[in-house]
Amino acid sequence: MARHVRTRKCNSTVSRKLKQSILNIGKQKTGGSHRCSECHMTFSSTSAEDAIVHDKYHSLHLYGRKWSNNWGEKIQEYSMGPIADQDTAGENRIKNSKFVPSPHGTAERVVQISKNRKSEVQATLEVLRIVNEELQAPHNENYFWSHVADSDNGCTVQREERSNGIAFVYVSESRAVGVITVEFLRLKEKRGRWMVCDTSSIVPNVLPPLKLGISRIWVCGRQRGRNIATRLLETARLHSIPGTVLAKWELAWSQPSESGAKLAKSYNGVKHEKSGRILIPCYI
C-alpha cells in the first residue's frame, strides 16, 4: 500500500524526560532515589526536575489524562453509577451488566479517535505511552490507528488511503481513564489462532476467521475494577465495523498480560468440548 511519509517536530523534551525516568520504574531504592508505592516510578528525591516528571507520570498512571470535551466522536454514553468488577465478575455477571445511557452531559462516555485531528491523536498517544510502559510493550505500534509512528527522535506521520484500525477512549469526569486500540484483521492473512488459557500454548493447525485484533487495552489505576475494560471491548465489538455486530469470539488478543488473560477468559474465552479447557482467540 502506497504511503506518503513526512516528519514533523514533536515535543521531544517531554518525551526525553518521560523515557529517562521511566527507565527507572520498578528498580529498588538506591542512594537518594525514591520509589513511589502507587505508580512504582523511581526518581531522585533531591531533583526538582525528577519530581515534576514523577508528578506527571503519577497523575497519568493513576487518574488518566485530562481530556477536552471536543476530542473524539461520542459512540456510547453510560451512567456514572456503580458497575460490576471486571476482575472478579464471572460470565453471568458480565452478561447481565447494564450499559445504561444517561441523559446528562457529564456522564461517562466512550469516544472514537479521528486520525485527522492531531490534538486528540497526540493526547491518546500520550496515554498509550503509559500503557506501553506498564505492559513493557513496544512504543511503535500505533500507526495502524493513528498513522503516527513514534521514534526516538520525533514522530513520523504516515498517511494511508484507508484505516487499518481504531482507537476508543473511555472518558470520565473530563479525564481519559481507559483506552483500547483494535486492528482490522484480513482473513486472507490467516492471523487468527486459539490459545490454551492455562498453558498459553497455541492450538496447532487451526486458523479461526477472527476479524478484530485487540492491540492494547488499559484502564488507569484508580478506575480499575469498574468494568470499564469490558465496556471498551463491547464498544469495539459493536462499533468498529459499521453495520456489523461481531461475535465475542471474533475479537482476538495479542499476547495478553496476566491481568489481560483473566479479562480475555471472562469476556470471550471458549470451552473446548472434548478437553474442557478454555481457549482464548488470539492473533499473530
Secondary structure, DSSP 8 states (H G I E B T S, - for coil): ---EEEEE---HHHHHHHHHHHTTTT----TTEEE-TTT--EEETT-HHHHHHHHHHHHHHHH-EE--TTSSEEEEEE--S----TTT--HHHHHH------SSTTSEEEEE--TT-HHHHHHHHHHHHHHHHHHT--S---HHHHSEEE-SSSEEEEE-SS--EEEEEEEETTEEEEEEEEEE--GGG--EEEEETTT--B-TT------EEEEEEEE-GGGTTSSHHHHHHHHHHHHSSTT----GGGEEESS--HHHHHHHHHHH-EE-TTT--EEEEEE-
